[in-house]
Amino acid sequence: MKTVMAVGAHTGDAQLTCGLLLSRAAAQGDRVITLDLTAGERGCPKGMTTEEFRQMNINSAAEFAKALGGESIVLDTPDGELDYSKELAVKIGDIMRKYQVTTVLQHWKNSMHKDHIAASKLTTDAIFFASLPSFERPLPPAPVRAWYYAENWEDSEGFVPYAYFDVSETFETWKEAVKKLYLTEHSRDFRYLQYYEGLARARGALIKKDYATAFAVDEYSKRVQPEI
């Protein structure tokens, strides 16, 4: 059994961009976890305080994870104030060690959003700290064997999809689960559900499936061994 962890800068990032693959992994019997580095509370709607919205987002992230049969973790870093530090990277690595994560889904390195850029660097270094046996920590190293960069409309600069996953069988599970997040259908700035549903259809068409989700990988990871 694999343990797949999706790391997002804000509540909603991992669920929208990685949720399709998480739903597929969960259906295959793998353990799935969302780790939100902030709760995205500064996008609060009119008439609600940031603290009220923070708690709403934490609750909805838990509901999303539960719908997939997974787990949700939300850190207490304030939204908009996510910055890189070795201490936070080690903390994330320790969480990976705790859950013995095998696969990580994360933000692409380029973004229009500072929190996303920080989240990508933090996650990359966390994988290093989590999996390095000689980096001594209270818990044993995590067996991270693969990591993928999620397709996010805010992280599009230089993003080139490489790994495509058929998610047709669990698409509806994800769609119903992601509706539990306020951002999905109530944002006045972007039509999140419309975009990610359309993107899944488009990616699916490219591999002759109803729905698919696509991820980028590091250049050095592109190794194809064709059968002759």
Contacts in CASP RR format, 6 or more apart in sequence:
PFRMAT RR
TARGET T0000
AUTHOR 0000-0000-0000
METHOD contacts of the structure
MODEL  1
MKTVMAVGAHTGDAQLTCGLLLSRAAAQGDRVITLDLTAGERGCPKGMTT
EEFRQMNINSAAEFAKALGGESIVLDTPDGELDYSKELAVKIGDIMRKYQ
VTTVLQHWKNSMHKDHIAASKLTTDAIFFASLPSFERPLPPAPVRAWYYA
ENWEDSEGFVPYAYFDVSETFETWKEAVKKLYLTEHSRDFRYLQYYEGLA
RARGALIKKDYATAFAVDEYSKRVQPEI
1 29 0 8 1.000
1 30 0 8 1.000
1 31 0 8 1.000
2 25 0 8 1.000
2 30 0 8 1.000
2 31 0 8 1.000
2 102 0 8 1.000
2 103 0 8 1.000
3 30 0 8 1.000
3 31 0 8 1.000
3 32 0 8 1.000
3 33 0 8 1.000
3 99 0 8 1.000
3 100 0 8 1.000
3 101 0 8 1.000
3 102 0 8 1.000
3 103 0 8 1.000
4 21 0 8 1.000
4 22 0 8 1.000
4 25 0 8 1.000
4 30 0 8 1.000
4 31 0 8 1.000
4 32 0 8 1.000
4 33 0 8 1.000
4 101 0 8 1.000
4 102 0 8 1.000
4 103 0 8 1.000
4 104 0 8 1.000
4 105 0 8 1.000
5 32 0 8 1.000
5 33 0 8 1.000
5 34 0 8 1.000
5 35 0 8 1.000
5 95 0 8 1.000
5 96 0 8 1.000
5 99 0 8 1.000
5 101 0 8 1.000
5 103 0 8 1.000
5 104 0 8 1.000
5 105 0 8 1.000
6 14 0 8 1.000
6 15 0 8 1.000
6 17 0 8 1.000
6 18 0 8 1.000
6 19 0 8 1.000
6 21 0 8 1.000
6 22 0 8 1.000
6 32 0 8 1.000
6 33 0 8 1.000
6 34 0 8 1.000
6 35 0 8 1.000
6 104 0 8 1.000
6 105 0 8 1.000
6 106 0 8 1.000
6 150 0 8 1.000
7 14 0 8 1.000
7 35 0 8 1.000
7 37 0 8 1.000
7 92 0 8 1.000
7 104 0 8 1.000
7 105 0 8 1.000
7 106 0 8 1.000
7 107 0 8 1.000
7 119 0 8 1.000
7 122 0 8 1.000
7 123 0 8 1.000
7 126 0 8 1.000
8 14 0 8 1.000
8 34 0 8 1.000
8 35 0 8 1.000
8 36 0 8 1.000
8 37 0 8 1.000
8 106 0 8 1.000
8 107 0 8 1.000
8 119 0 8 1.000
9 36 0 8 1.000
9 37 0 8 1.000
9 38 0 8 1.000
9 82 0 8 1.000
9 107 0 8 1.000
9 113 0 8 1.000
9 115 0 8 1.000
9 116 0 8 1.000
9 118 0 8 1.000
9 119 0 8 1.000
10 36 0 8 1.000
10 37 0 8 1.000
10 38 0 8 1.000
10 39 0 8 1.000
10 40 0 8 1.000
10 79 0 8 1.000
10 115 0 8 1.000
11 36 0 8 1.000
11 38 0 8 1.000
11 39 0 8 1.000
11 40 0 8 1.000
11 57 0 8 1.000
11 58 0 8 1.000
11 60 0 8 1.000
11 61 0 8 1.000
11 74 0 8 1.000
11 181 0 8 1.000
11 183 0 8 1.000
12 36 0 8 1.000
12 40 0 8 1.000
12 57 0 8 1.000
12 61 0 8 1.000
12 181 0 8 1.000
12 183 0 8 1.000
12 184 0 8 1.000
13 36 0 8 1.000
13 107 0 8 1.000
13 116 0 8 1.000
13 119 0 8 1.000
13 150 0 8 1.000
13 152 0 8 1.000
14 34 0 8 1.000
14 35 0 8 1.000
14 36 0 8 1.000
14 105 0 8 1.000
14 150 0 8 1.000
15 34 0 8 1.000
15 61 0 8 1.000
15 64 0 8 1.000
15 177 0 8 1.000
15 178 0 8 1.000
15 181 0 8 1.000
16 152 0 8 1.000
16 178 0 8 1.000
16 181 0 8 1.000
16 183 0 8 1.000
16 184 0 8 1.000
16 192 0 8 1.000
16 196 0 8 1.000
17 105 0 8 1.000
17 150 0 8 1.000
17 151 0 8 1.000
17 152 0 8 1.000
17 196 0 8 1.000
18 34 0 8 1.000
18 105 0 8 1.000
18 150 0 8 1.000
18 213 0 8 1.000
19 68 0 8 1.000
19 174 0 8 1.000
19 177 0 8 1.000
19 178 0 8 1.000
19 213 0 8 1.000
20 165 0 8 1.000
20 167 0 8 1.000
20 170 0 8 1.000
20 171 0 8 1.000
20 174 0 8 1.000
20 200 0 8 1.000
20 211 0 8 1.000
20 213 0 8 1.000
21 105 0 8 1.000
21 148 0 8 1.000
21 165 0 8 1.000
21 167 0 8 1.000
21 213 0 8 1.000
21 215 0 8 1.000
22 32 0 8 1.000
22 34 0 8 1.000
22 68 0 8 1.000
22 70 0 8 1.000
22 105 0 8 1.000
22 174 0 8 1.000
23 68 0 8 1.000
23 167 0 8 1.000
23 170 0 8 1.000
23 171 0 8 1.000
23 173 0 8 1.000
23 174 0 8 1.000
23 177 0 8 1.000
24 165 0 8 1.000
24 166 0 8 1.000
24 167 0 8 1.000
24 169 0 8 1.000
24 170 0 8 1.000
25 32 0 8 1.000
25 103 0 8 1.000
26 32 0 8 1.000
26 68 0 8 1.000
26 69 0 8 1.000
26 70 0 8 1.000
26 170 0 8 1.000
27 169 0 8 1.000
27 170 0 8 1.000
27 173 0 8 1.000
31 70 0 8 1.000
31 71 0 8 1.000
31 99 0 8 1.000
32 65 0 8 1.000
32 68 0 8 1.000
32 69 0 8 1.000
32 70 0 8 1.000
32 71 0 8 1.000
33 65 0 8 1.000
33 70 0 8 1.000
33 71 0 8 1.000
33 72 0 8 1.000
33 73 0 8 1.000
33 99 0 8 1.000
33 101 0 8 1.000
34 61 0 8 1.000
34 64 0 8 1.000
34 65 0 8 1.000
34 70 0 8 1.000
34 71 0 8 1.000
34 72 0 8 1.000
34 73 0 8 1.000
35 73 0 8 1.000
35 74 0 8 1.000
35 75 0 8 1.000
35 92 0 8 1.000
35 95 0 8 1.000
36 57 0 8 1.000
36 61 0 8 1.000
36 72 0 8 1.000
36 73 0 8 1.000
36 74 0 8 1.000
36 75 0 8 1.000
37 75 0 8 1.000
37 77 0 8 1.000
37 82 0 8 1.000
37 92 0 8 1.000
37 115 0 8 1.000
37 119 0 8 1.000
37 122 0 8 1.000
38 74 0 8 1.000
38 75 0 8 1.000
38 77 0 8 1.000
38 78 0 8 1.000
38 79 0 8 1.000
38 80 0 8 1.000
38 81 0 8 1.000
38 82 0 8 1.000
38 115 0 8 1.000
39 53 0 8 1.000
39 54 0 8 1.000
39 57 0 8 1.000
39 58 0 8 1.000
39 61 0 8 1.000
39 74 0 8 1.000
39 79 0 8 1.000
40 53 0 8 1.000
40 54 0 8 1.000
40 57 0 8 1.000
40 79 0 8 1.000
40 80 0 8 1.000
41 50 0 8 1.000
41 51 0 8 1.000
41 53 0 8 1.000
41 54 0 8 1.000
41 57 0 8 1.000
41 78 0 8 1.000
41 79 0 8 1.000
42 50 0 8 1.000
42 78 0 8 1.000
42 79 0 8 1.000
42 80 0 8 1.000
43 50 0 8 1.000
43 53 0 8 1.000
43 79 0 8 1.000
44 50 0 8 1.000
44 52 0 8 1.000
44 53 0 8 1.000
45 53 0 8 1.000
45 182 0 8 1.000
45 186 0 8 1.000
48 56 0 8 1.000
50 79 0 8 1.000
53 182 0 8 1.000
54 79 0 8 1.000
56 182 0 8 1.000
57 74 0 8 1.000
57 181 0 8 1.000
57 182 0 8 1.000
58 72 0 8 1.000
58 74 0 8 1.000
60 180 0 8 1.000
60 181 0 8 1.000
60 182 0 8 1.000
61 72 0 8 1.000
61 74 0 8 1.000
61 181 0 8 1.000
62 72 0 8 1.000
63 177 0 8 1.000
63 180 0 8 1.000
64 72 0 8 1.000
64 177 0 8 1.000
64 178 0 8 1.000
64 180 0 8 1.000
64 181 0 8 1.000
65 71 0 8 1.000
65 72 0 8 1.000
66 72 0 8 1.000
67 173 0 8 1.000
67 176 0 8 1.000
67 177 0 8 1.000
67 180 0 8 1.000
68 173 0 8 1.000
68 174 0 8 1.000
68 177 0 8 1.000
73 95 0 8 1.000
75 91 0 8 1.000
77 88 0 8 1.000
79 115 0 8 1.000
80 114 0 8 1.000
80 115 0 8 1.000
82 114 0 8 1.000
82 115 0 8 1.000
82 118 0 8 1.000
82 119 0 8 1.000
82 122 0 8 1.000
83 118 0 8 1.000
84 118 0 8 1.000
84 121 0 8 1.000
84 122 0 8 1.000
86 125 0 8 1.000
88 122 0 8 1.000
89 121 0 8 1.000
89 122 0 8 1.000
89 125 0 8 1.000
89 126 0 8 1.000
89 129 0 8 1.000
90 126 0 8 1.000
90 129 0 8 1.000
90 137 0 8 1.000
91 126 0 8 1.000
92 122 0 8 1.000
92 123 0 8 1.000
92 126 0 8 1.000
92 130 0 8 1.000
93 126 0 8 1.000
93 127 0 8 1.000
93 129 0 8 1.000
93 130 0 8 1.000
93 142 0 8 1.000
94 129 0 8 1.000
94 130 0 8 1.000
94 137 0 8 1.000
94 138 0 8 1.000
94 139 0 8 1.000
95 126 0 8 1.000
96 104 0 8 1.000
96 126 0 8 1.000
96 127 0 8 1.000
96 130 0 8 1.000
96 131 0 8 1.000
96 142 0 8 1.000
96 144 0 8 1.000
97 130 0 8 1.000
97 137 0 8 1.000
97 139 0 8 1.000
97 140 0 8 1.000
97 141 0 8 1.000
97 142 0 8 1.000
98 139 0 8 1.000
99 142 0 8 1.000
100 142 0 8 1.000
100 143 0 8 1.000
101 130 0 8 1.000
101 142 0 8 1.000
101 143 0 8 1.000
101 144 0 8 1.000
102 142 0 8 1.000
102 143 0 8 1.000
102 144 0 8 1.000
102 145 0 8 1.000
102 146 0 8 1.000
103 144 0 8 1.000
103 145 0 8 1.000
103 146 0 8 1.000
103 147 0 8 1.000
103 148 0 8 1.000
104 123 0 8 1.000
104 127 0 8 1.000
104 144 0 8 1.000
104 146 0 8 1.000
104 147 0 8 1.000
104 148 0 8 1.000
105 147 0 8 1.000
105 148 0 8 1.000
105 150 0 8 1.000
105 215 0 8 1.000
106 119 0 8 1.000
106 120 0 8 1.000
106 123 0 8 1.000
106 124 0 8 1.000
106 147 0 8 1.000
106 148 0 8 1.000
106 149 0 8 1.000
106 150 0 8 1.000
107 116 0 8 1.000
107 117 0 8 1.000
107 119 0 8 1.000
107 120 0 8 1.000
107 123 0 8 1.000
107 149 0 8 1.000
107 150 0 8 1.000
107 152 0 8 1.000
107 155 0 8 1.000
108 116 0 8 1.000
108 120 0 8 1.000
108 149 0 8 1.000
108 150 0 8 1.000
108 151 0 8 1.000
108 152 0 8 1.000
108 155 0 8 1.000
108 158 0 8 1.000
108 159 0 8 1.000
108 216 0 8 1.000
109 117 0 8 1.000
109 120 0 8 1.000
109 121 0 8 1.000
109 124 0 8 1.000
109 149 0 8 1.000
110 117 0 8 1.000
110 155 0 8 1.000
110 156 0 8 1.000
110 157 0 8 1.000
110 158 0 8 1.000
110 159 0 8 1.000
111 117 0 8 1.000
111 120 0 8 1.000
111 152 0 8 1.000
111 154 0 8 1.000
111 155 0 8 1.000
111 157 0 8 1.000
112 154 0 8 1.000
112 155 0 8 1.000
112 157 0 8 1.000
113 154 0 8 1.000
113 155 0 8 1.000
116 152 0 8 1.000
116 154 0 8 1.000
116 155 0 8 1.000
120 149 0 8 1.000
120 155 0 8 1.000
123 147 0 8 1.000
124 147 0 8 1.000
127 144 0 8 1.000
127 147 0 8 1.000
128 135 0 8 1.000
129 135 0 8 1.000
129 137 0 8 1.000
130 141 0 8 1.000
130 142 0 8 1.000
130 144 0 8 1.000
131 141 0 8 1.000
131 142 0 8 1.000
131 143 0 8 1.000
131 144 0 8 1.000
132 141 0 8 1.000
133 141 0 8 1.000
135 141 0 8 1.000
148 163 0 8 1.000
148 215 0 8 1.000
148 216 0 8 1.000
148 217 0 8 1.000
149 155 0 8 1.000
149 159 0 8 1.000
149 215 0 8 1.000
149 216 0 8 1.000
149 217 0 8 1.000
150 215 0 8 1.000
151 159 0 8 1.000
151 161 0 8 1.000
151 199 0 8 1.000
151 213 0 8 1.000
151 214 0 8 1.000
151 215 0 8 1.000
151 216 0 8 1.000
153 190 0 8 1.000
153 195 0 8 1.000
159 216 0 8 1.000
160 216 0 8 1.000
161 203 0 8 1.000
161 214 0 8 1.000
161 215 0 8 1.000
161 216 0 8 1.000
162 214 0 8 1.000
162 215 0 8 1.000
162 216 0 8 1.000
162 217 0 8 1.000
162 222 0 8 1.000
163 214 0 8 1.000
163 215 0 8 1.000
163 216 0 8 1.000
163 217 0 8 1.000
164 203 0 8 1.000
164 204 0 8 1.000
164 206 0 8 1.000
164 207 0 8 1.000
164 212 0 8 1.000
164 213 0 8 1.000
164 214 0 8 1.000
165 212 0 8 1.000
165 213 0 8 1.000
165 214 0 8 1.000
165 215 0 8 1.000
166 204 0 8 1.000
166 207 0 8 1.000
166 209 0 8 1.000
166 211 0 8 1.000
166 212 0 8 1.000
167 174 0 8 1.000
167 200 0 8 1.000
167 211 0 8 1.000
167 212 0 8 1.000
167 213 0 8 1.000
168 204 0 8 1.000
168 209 0 8 1.000
168 210 0 8 1.000
168 211 0 8 1.000
168 212 0 8 1.000
171 200 0 8 1.000
171 210 0 8 1.000
171 211 0 8 1.000
175 193 0 8 1.000
175 197 0 8 1.000
178 184 0 8 1.000
178 193 0 8 1.000
178 196 0 8 1.000
179 185 0 8 1.000
179 193 0 8 1.000
183 192 0 8 1.000
184 192 0 8 1.000
184 193 0 8 1.000
185 192 0 8 1.000
185 193 0 8 1.000
200 211 0 8 1.000
200 212 0 8 1.000
200 213 0 8 1.000
201 210 0 8 1.000
201 211 0 8 1.000
203 211 0 8 1.000
203 212 0 8 1.000
203 213 0 8 1.000
203 214 0 8 1.000
204 210 0 8 1.000
204 211 0 8 1.000
204 212 0 8 1.000
206 212 0 8 1.000
END
